[in-house]
């Protein structure tokens, strides 16, 4: 059975994307940590839209998780025709004071597992001569972000990796999309690593989209066969303008503004 695999599918952008794809009659394979949430979502989508929705509970912040997801797909005879690497976490605060293990787990989830899933599923897509990959980066992929240093760097990696992978996959007829949302109304900033004073400063007054708006833009970008898309018109303009300013200047301005907001 052909399926679209979405990581980070139990809430936020992943859940909104699953719902919108189900409404387009696409069968799904949803991956996230919470088996209960995934089970409820799959049941709801299957009954509402008449599609088949499968799930695999997995913690992609663990090195072995990507391989386990791939093996389980083969056991169930599911063919992933579209891989959406949406799962990701962030952290806010002074790098020197952040929890080291949490930062490394973030890199495993945001980067290592994303790379692993791409390399695991690509050979099957190439053999079948069909398939595609969507890697979700962030607006942070375009700007150094003091007090969110490791998260922003992880998204720079996603951007660079995906831009290169797009070209490598062209001879095989496999499409790749780099999709970069800005601030989105999800639980992203409510995690222990983000729910702090620095996190509130980072999002204060920021242009924000809903998860549904972001999911809609992602689908539209894919249907238009784009290879790169920044979600939200204001975000897209910010990326264009930011490209004209040296990164060191951007970092200095960001850091100064945040310290002022924190009265430091």
ABEGO torsion letter per residue (X at the ends): XBBBBBBGAABEAAAAAAAAAAAAGBBBBBBBABAAAAAAAAAAAAAAAGBBBBBBBBBAABAAAAAAAAAAAAAAGBBBABBBBABBBBBBEBAAABBAAAAAAAAAAAAAAAAAAAAAAAAAAAAAGBEBBBBBBBAAAABBBBGAAAAAAAAAAAAAAAAAAAAAAAAAGBBBBBBBBBBBBBAAAABAAABBAAAAAAABGBBBBBAAAAAAAAAAAAAAGBABBBBEAAAAAAAAAAAABBAAAAAAAAAAAAAAAAGX
